[in-house]
């Protein structure tokens, strides 16, 4: 299956700024980023690493927002169209439990 990740880019956080990601906060603000390695375009899916080079998450990159990365996954796996299909199906199923009781 086709990966949607930009495997040429990595976002590296500043030392001490990975705690919120480890606590599953879905946003990374521009001030938490030490550097962006490799070529990246707005909307690319990038991997996020701690200052000591530990994988943390994957998310959408937006160079024009204070919320620089909006996280999608906290596991190191390829983001494919099936990833989004599964997430949408899970969301629909969860909502059905609230609507039908």
DSSP file (Angstrom, degrees, kcal/mol; ACC not computed):
  #  RESIDUE AA STRUCTURE BP1 BP2  ACC     N-H-->O    O-->H-N    N-H-->O    O-->H-N    TCO  KAPPA ALPHA  PHI   PSI    X-CA   Y-CA   Z-CA
    1    1 A X              0   0    0      0, 0.0     2,-0.2     0, 0.0     0, 0.0   0.000 360.0 360.0 360.0 142.7    0.0    0.0    0.0
    2    2 A X        -     0   0    0      1,-0.1    79,-0.6     2,-0.0     2,-0.3  -0.432 360.0-136.2 -67.6 127.2    1.2    3.5   -0.9
    3    3 A X  B     -A   80   0A   0     -2,-0.2    77,-0.2    77,-0.1    -1,-0.1  -0.653   9.9-161.4 -83.4 140.3    2.7    5.4    2.1
    4    4 A X        +     0   0    0     75,-3.7    41,-0.7    -2,-0.3    76,-0.1   0.407  55.1 115.4 -98.0  -0.5    1.7    9.0    2.4
    5    5 A X  E     -b   45   0B   0     74,-0.4     2,-1.0    39,-0.1    41,-0.2  -0.322  69.5-129.9 -69.7 149.3    4.7    9.9    4.7
    6    6 A X  E >   -     0   0B   0     39,-3.2     3,-1.4     1,-0.1    41,-0.4  -0.849  27.9-177.3 -94.0  94.5    7.4   12.2    3.7
    7    7 A X  E 3  S+     0   0B   0     -2,-1.0    -1,-0.1     1,-0.3    39,-0.1   0.576  74.1  65.9 -74.4  -8.1   10.3    9.9    4.5
    8    8 A X  E 3  S+     0   0B   0     31,-0.1     2,-0.4    -3,-0.1    -1,-0.3   0.532  95.1  69.5 -87.7  -6.9   12.9   12.6    3.6
    9    9 A X  E <   +     0   0B   0     -3,-1.4    38,-0.9    36,-0.2     2,-0.4  -0.898  53.3 179.4-120.7 142.8   11.8   14.9    6.5
   10   10 A X  E     -bC  47  37B   0     27,-2.2    27,-3.2    -2,-0.4     2,-0.6  -0.998  17.7-147.7-135.7 139.1   12.2   14.7   10.3
   11   11 A X  E     -bC  48  36B   0     36,-2.8    38,-3.1    -2,-0.4     2,-0.5  -0.937  16.6-161.8-105.0 124.8   11.0   17.2   12.9
   12   12 A X  E     -bC  49  35B   0     23,-2.8    22,-2.3    -2,-0.6    23,-1.8  -0.927   9.5-140.9-111.8 126.8   13.3   17.2   15.9
   13   13 A X  E     - C   0  33B   0     36,-2.7    20,-0.3    -2,-0.5     3,-0.1  -0.424  24.3 -99.5 -83.3 158.1   12.1   18.7   19.2
   14   14 A X    >   -     0   0    0     18,-2.9     3,-2.0     1,-0.1    37,-0.4  -0.351  55.5 -79.4 -68.8 155.7   14.1   20.8   21.6
   15   15 A X  T 3  S+     0   0    0      1,-0.3    -1,-0.1    36,-0.1    35,-0.0  -0.348 119.2  15.7 -57.5 132.8   15.5   19.2   24.7
   16   16 A X  T 3  S+     0   0    0     -3,-0.1     3,-0.3     1,-0.0    -1,-0.3   0.502 100.1  99.9  82.4   5.1   12.7   18.8   27.3
   17   17 A X    <   +     0   0    0     -3,-2.0     4,-0.3     1,-0.2     3,-0.2   0.273  57.1  80.6-107.4  11.5    9.9   19.4   24.9
   18   18 A X     >  +     0   0    0      1,-0.2     4,-2.4    -4,-0.1     5,-0.2   0.540  65.0  90.6 -93.2  -6.8    8.7   15.8   24.2
   19   19 A X  H  > S+     0   0    0     -3,-0.3     4,-1.4     1,-0.2    -1,-0.2   0.906  85.9  49.8 -58.3 -45.5    6.7   15.4   27.4
   20   20 A X  H  4>S+     0   0    0      1,-0.2     5,-2.7     2,-0.2    -1,-0.2   0.878 111.2  49.5 -64.4 -36.2    3.4   16.6   25.9
   21   21 A X  H >45S+     0   0    0     -4,-0.3     3,-2.0     1,-0.2    -1,-0.2   0.916 108.4  52.8 -67.5 -41.8    3.8   14.3   22.9
   22   22 A X  H 3<5S+     0   0    0     -4,-2.4    -1,-0.2     1,-0.3    -2,-0.2   0.768 106.7  54.3 -63.4 -24.6    4.5   11.4   25.2
   23   23 A X  T 3<5S-     0   0    0     -4,-1.4    -1,-0.3    -5,-0.2    -2,-0.2   0.205 123.2-109.3 -92.4  14.1    1.3   12.3   27.0
   24   24 A X  T < 5 +     0   0    0     -3,-2.0     2,-0.3     1,-0.2    -3,-0.2   0.746  56.6 165.7  66.4  29.0   -0.6   12.1   23.6
   25   25 A X      < -     0   0    0     -5,-2.7    -1,-0.2    -6,-0.1    46,-0.1  -0.617  34.3-139.8 -70.6 134.6   -1.2   15.8   23.1
   26   26 A X  S    S+     0   0    0     -2,-0.3    45,-3.0    44,-0.1     2,-0.4   0.480  72.6  66.0 -82.0  -1.2   -2.2   16.2   19.5
   27   27 A X  E     -D   70   0B   0     43,-0.2     2,-0.5    -7,-0.1    43,-0.2  -0.912  54.7-161.9-124.1 148.0   -0.3   19.4   18.7
   28   28 A X  E     -D   69   0B   0     41,-2.2    41,-1.8    -2,-0.4    40,-1.1  -0.988  23.0-144.2-122.4 120.3    3.3   20.5   18.5
   29   29 A X  E >   -D   67   0B   0     -2,-0.5     3,-1.9    38,-0.3     4,-0.4  -0.463  23.0-112.4 -82.8 155.4    3.8   24.2   18.6
   30   30 A X  G >  S+     0   0    0     36,-2.5     3,-1.4     1,-0.3    -1,-0.1   0.828 113.7  61.7 -56.1 -36.0    6.5   26.0   16.6
   31   31 A X  G 3  S+     0   0    0      1,-0.3    -1,-0.3    35,-0.2   -17,-0.0   0.656  96.8  59.3 -68.2 -15.2    8.4   26.9   19.8
   32   32 A X  G <  S+     0   0    0     -3,-1.9   -18,-2.9   -19,-0.1     2,-0.5   0.561  85.7  96.6 -87.3  -9.0    9.0   23.3   20.7
   33   33 A X  E <   -C   13   0B   0     -3,-1.4   -20,-0.3    -4,-0.4     3,-0.1  -0.714  46.1-176.9 -93.3 126.2   10.8   22.5   17.4
   34   34 A X  E     -     0   0B   0    -22,-2.3     2,-0.3    -2,-0.5   -21,-0.2   0.902  69.4 -24.7 -79.3 -48.0   14.6   22.6   17.4
   35   35 A X  E     -C   12   0B   0    -23,-1.8   -23,-2.8     2,-0.0     2,-0.5  -0.992  47.3-130.2-162.5 160.0   15.0   21.9   13.6
   36   36 A X  E     -C   11   0B   0     -2,-0.3     2,-0.5   -25,-0.2   -25,-0.2  -0.987  27.3-154.8-116.7 120.7   13.3   20.4   10.6
   37   37 A X  E     +C   10   0B   0    -27,-3.2   -27,-2.2    -2,-0.5     2,-0.0  -0.837  54.2   4.4-100.9 130.2   15.6   18.0    8.7
   38   38 A X  S    S-     0   0    0     -2,-0.5     2,-0.3   -29,-0.2   -29,-0.2  -0.130 101.1 -42.4  91.1 172.4   15.1   17.5    4.9
   39   39 A X        +     0   0    0    -31,-0.2     2,-0.3   -30,-0.1   -31,-0.1  -0.566  60.5 176.9 -78.2 135.1   12.7   18.9    2.4
   40   40 A X        -     0   0    0     -2,-0.3     2,-0.3    -4,-0.1    -2,-0.0  -0.997  15.5-158.3-141.6 144.1    9.1   19.4    3.5
   41   41 A X    >   -     0   0    0     -2,-0.3     3,-2.3     1,-0.0    20,-0.2  -0.862  42.2 -83.6-115.6 153.2    6.0   20.9    2.0
   42   42 A X  T 3  S+     0   0    0     -2,-0.3    20,-0.2     1,-0.3     3,-0.1  -0.330 117.9  22.3 -54.7 132.7    2.9   22.2    3.8
   43   43 A X  T 3  S+     0   0    0     18,-3.5    -1,-0.3     1,-0.3    19,-0.1   0.316  88.0 141.1  91.1  -8.4    0.6   19.3    4.5
   44   44 A X    <   -     0   0    0     -3,-2.3    17,-2.5    17,-0.3     2,-0.6  -0.330  56.0-121.2 -63.5 149.3    3.3   16.6    4.4
   45   45 A X  E     -bE   5  60B   0    -41,-0.7   -39,-3.2    15,-0.2     2,-0.3  -0.860  41.5-176.8 -92.2 119.9    3.1   13.8    7.0
   46   46 A X  E     - E   0  59B   0     13,-2.9    13,-2.0    -2,-0.6     2,-0.4  -0.788  26.9-117.3-120.0 158.1    6.4   13.9    8.9
   47   47 A X  E     -bE  10  58B   0    -38,-0.9   -36,-2.8   -41,-0.4     2,-0.4  -0.756  26.3-146.2 -92.0 142.6    8.0   11.9   11.7
   48   48 A X  E     -bE  11  57B   0      9,-3.1     8,-3.0    -2,-0.4     9,-1.2  -0.925  16.5-173.4-114.0 134.0    8.7   13.6   15.0
   49   49 A X  E     -bE  12  55B   0    -38,-3.1   -36,-2.7    -2,-0.4     6,-0.2  -0.910  22.9-117.5-126.2 151.8   11.7   12.8   17.1
   50   50 A X    >   -     0   0    0      4,-2.4     3,-1.8    -2,-0.3   -35,-0.1  -0.277  42.2 -96.7 -75.2 171.2   12.9   13.8   20.6
   51   51 A X  T 3  S+     0   0    0    -37,-0.4   -36,-0.1     1,-0.3    -1,-0.1   0.784 127.2  54.9 -61.0 -27.8   16.2   15.7   21.0
   52   52 A X  T 3  S-     0   0    0      2,-0.1    -1,-0.3     1,-0.0    -2,-0.1   0.059 124.6-102.3 -97.6  25.8   17.9   12.4   21.8
   53   53 A X  S <  S+     0   0    0     -3,-1.8     2,-0.5     1,-0.2    -2,-0.1   0.798  71.5 145.1  66.9  35.8   16.6   10.9   18.5
   54   54 A X        -     0   0    0      1,-0.0    -4,-2.4     0, 0.0    -1,-0.2  -0.908  53.7-114.8-104.2 130.0   13.7    8.8   19.8
   55   55 A X  E     +E   49   0B   0     -2,-0.5    -6,-0.2    -6,-0.2    21,-0.1  -0.382  40.9 166.6 -62.0 137.3   10.7    8.4   17.6
   56   56 A X  E     -     0   0B   0     -8,-3.0     2,-0.3     1,-0.4    -7,-0.2   0.708  50.1 -38.0-119.1 -43.5    7.6   10.1   19.1
   57   57 A X  E     -E   48   0B   0     -9,-1.2    -9,-3.1    17,-0.0    -1,-0.4  -0.972  42.9-114.8-170.8 174.9    4.8   10.5   16.5
   58   58 A X  E     +EF  47  73B   0     15,-2.5    14,-3.4    -2,-0.3    15,-1.7  -0.979  41.1 144.9-129.0 146.0    3.7   11.3   13.0
   59   59 A X  E     -EF  46  71B   0    -13,-2.0   -13,-2.9    -2,-0.3     2,-0.3  -0.989  48.9 -71.8-167.6 174.0    1.6   14.2   11.9
   60   60 A X  E     -EF  45  70B   0     10,-2.3    10,-2.1    -2,-0.3     2,-0.4  -0.598  44.6-139.9 -78.1 135.1    0.8   16.9    9.3
   61   61 A X  E     + F   0  69B   0    -17,-2.5   -18,-3.5    -2,-0.3     2,-0.4  -0.824  21.0 178.4-100.2 133.2    3.3   19.7    9.0
   62   62 A X    >   -     0   0    0      6,-3.0     3,-1.2    -2,-0.4   -20,-0.1  -0.892  10.3-171.5-134.5 104.4    2.2   23.3    8.5
   63   63 A X  T 3  S+     0   0    0     -2,-0.4     5,-0.1     1,-0.2    -1,-0.1   0.615  85.1  55.3 -71.6 -10.6    5.0   25.9    8.3
   64   64 A X  T 3  S+     0   0    0      3,-0.1     2,-0.3     4,-0.1    -1,-0.2   0.343  95.8  76.6-104.6   6.3    2.6   28.8    8.5
   65   65 A X  S <  S-     0   0    0     -3,-1.2    -3,-0.1     2,-0.1   -35,-0.1  -0.852  75.5-132.5-116.6 150.8    0.8   27.9   11.7
   66   66 A X  S    S+     0   0    0     -2,-0.3   -36,-2.5     1,-0.2     2,-1.4   0.823 108.0  67.9 -66.1 -30.4    1.9   28.2   15.4
   67   67 A X  E    S+D   29   0B   0    -38,-0.2   -38,-0.3     1,-0.2    -1,-0.2  -0.755  73.8 177.4 -86.0  93.6    0.6   24.6   15.6
   68   68 A X  E     +     0   0B   0     -2,-1.4    -6,-3.0   -40,-1.1     2,-0.4   0.844  62.1  27.2 -74.5 -35.0    3.4   23.3   13.4
   69   69 A X  E     -DF  28  61B   0    -41,-1.8   -41,-2.2    -8,-0.2     2,-0.7  -0.992  62.1-160.4-132.7 127.3    2.6   19.6   13.6
   70   70 A X  E     -DF  27  60B   0    -10,-2.1   -10,-2.3    -2,-0.4   -43,-0.2  -0.929  31.5-129.2-104.7 114.1   -0.9   18.1   14.1
   71   71 A X  E     + F   0  59B   0    -45,-3.0   -12,-0.3    -2,-0.7     3,-0.1  -0.332  33.9 171.3 -77.4 142.8   -0.3   14.6   15.2
   72   72 A X  E     +     0   0B   0    -14,-3.4     2,-0.3     1,-0.4   -13,-0.2   0.708  67.2  14.6-111.3 -38.5   -2.0   11.5   13.7
   73   73 A X  E     - F   0  58B   0    -15,-1.7   -15,-2.5     2,-0.0    -1,-0.4  -0.996  44.5-157.2-148.2 145.3   -0.3    8.5   15.3
   74   74 A X  S    S+     0   0    0     -2,-0.3     2,-0.3   -17,-0.2   -17,-0.0   0.082  76.6  78.7-110.3  20.3    2.0    7.8   18.2
   75   75 A X  S    S-     0   0    0      2,-0.1     2,-1.5   -17,-0.1   -19,-0.1  -0.939  87.6-111.1-126.4 150.9    3.4    4.6   16.7
   76   76 A X        +     0   0    0     -2,-0.3     2,-0.3   -21,-0.1    -2,-0.0  -0.637  69.5 119.3 -86.6  88.9    6.1    4.2   14.1
   77   77 A X        -     0   0    0     -2,-1.5     2,-0.1    -4,-0.0    -2,-0.1  -0.966  68.7 -86.7-144.3 160.7    4.2    2.9   11.1
   78   78 A X        -     0   0    0     -2,-0.3     2,-0.7     1,-0.1     5,-0.1  -0.430  34.8-132.4 -69.8 140.1    3.5    4.0    7.6
   79   79 A X        +     0   0    0     -2,-0.1   -75,-3.7   -34,-0.1   -74,-0.4  -0.858  39.6 165.8 -93.7 117.3    0.5    6.3    7.1
   80   80 A X  B >>  -A    3   0A   0     -2,-0.7     4,-1.2   -77,-0.2     3,-0.6  -0.717  55.2 -95.3-123.5 170.9   -1.5    5.0    4.2
   81   81 A X  H 3> S+     0   0    0    -79,-0.6     4,-2.1     1,-0.2     3,-0.2   0.867 125.4  59.6 -56.0 -34.8   -5.0    5.6    2.8
   82   82 A X  H 3> S+     0   0    0      1,-0.2     4,-2.8     2,-0.2    -1,-0.2   0.846  96.1  61.6 -62.7 -33.5   -6.1    2.5    4.8
   83   83 A X  H <> S+     0   0    0     -3,-0.6     4,-2.0     1,-0.2    -1,-0.2   0.937 108.5  42.2 -55.5 -47.5   -5.0    4.3    8.0
   84   84 A X  H  X S+     0   0    0     -4,-1.2     4,-2.5     2,-0.2    -2,-0.2   0.881 112.1  53.8 -70.5 -37.8   -7.5    7.0    7.3
   85   85 A X  H  X S+     0   0    0     -4,-2.1     4,-2.4     1,-0.2    -2,-0.2   0.929 111.0  46.6 -60.3 -44.6  -10.2    4.6    6.3
   86   86 A X  H  X S+     0   0    0     -4,-2.8     4,-2.4     2,-0.2    -2,-0.2   0.904 112.2  49.9 -64.8 -42.0   -9.8    2.7    9.6
   87   87 A X  H  X S+     0   0    0     -4,-2.0     4,-2.2    -5,-0.2    -1,-0.2   0.902 112.1  47.7 -64.1 -41.2   -9.8    5.9   11.7
   88   88 A X  H  X S+     0   0    0     -4,-2.5     4,-2.5     2,-0.2    -2,-0.2   0.916 111.5  50.4 -65.7 -43.0  -13.0    7.1   10.0
   89   89 A X  H  X S+     0   0    0     -4,-2.4     4,-2.4     1,-0.2    -2,-0.2   0.900 110.6  49.9 -62.0 -40.8  -14.7    3.7   10.5
   90   90 A X  H  X S+     0   0    0     -4,-2.4     4,-2.5     2,-0.2    -1,-0.2   0.903 110.5  50.1 -63.2 -41.1  -13.7    3.8   14.2
   91   91 A X  H  X S+     0   0    0     -4,-2.2     4,-2.2     2,-0.2    -2,-0.2   0.912 111.5  47.9 -65.0 -42.3  -15.1    7.3   14.5
   92   92 A X  H  X S+     0   0    0     -4,-2.5     4,-2.1     2,-0.2    -2,-0.2   0.929 112.3  49.3 -63.2 -45.3  -18.4    6.3   12.9
   93   93 A X  H  X S+     0   0    0     -4,-2.4     4,-1.3     1,-0.2    -2,-0.2   0.913 110.8  50.0 -61.6 -43.3  -18.7    3.2   15.1
   94   94 A X  H  X S+     0   0    0     -4,-2.5     4,-0.9     1,-0.2     3,-0.3   0.914 110.8  49.3 -62.5 -42.8  -18.0    5.2   18.2
   95   95 A X  H  X S+     0   0    0     -4,-2.2     4,-2.0     1,-0.2     3,-0.5   0.857 104.4  59.3 -66.6 -34.7  -20.6    7.8   17.3
   96   96 A X  H  X S+     0   0    0     -4,-2.1     4,-2.7     1,-0.2     5,-0.3   0.852  99.3  57.9 -62.2 -34.0  -23.2    5.1   16.6
   97   97 A X  H  X S+     0   0    0     -4,-1.3     4,-0.6    -3,-0.3    -1,-0.2   0.835 109.9  44.0 -66.2 -30.5  -22.9    3.9   20.2
   98   98 A X  H  < S+     0   0    0     -4,-0.9    -2,-0.2    -3,-0.5    -1,-0.2   0.824 115.8  46.5 -81.4 -32.5  -23.9    7.3   21.4
   99   99 A X  H  < S+     0   0    0     -4,-2.0    -2,-0.2     1,-0.2    -3,-0.2   0.915 121.9  34.1 -76.5 -43.5  -26.7    7.8   18.9
  100  100 A X  H  <        0   0    0     -4,-2.7    -1,-0.2    -5,-0.2    -2,-0.2   0.564 360.0 360.0 -91.1  -9.1  -28.4    4.4   19.4
  101  101 A X     <        0   0    0     -4,-0.6    -3,-0.1    -5,-0.3    -4,-0.1   0.472 360.0 360.0  82.3 360.0  -27.5    4.1   23.1
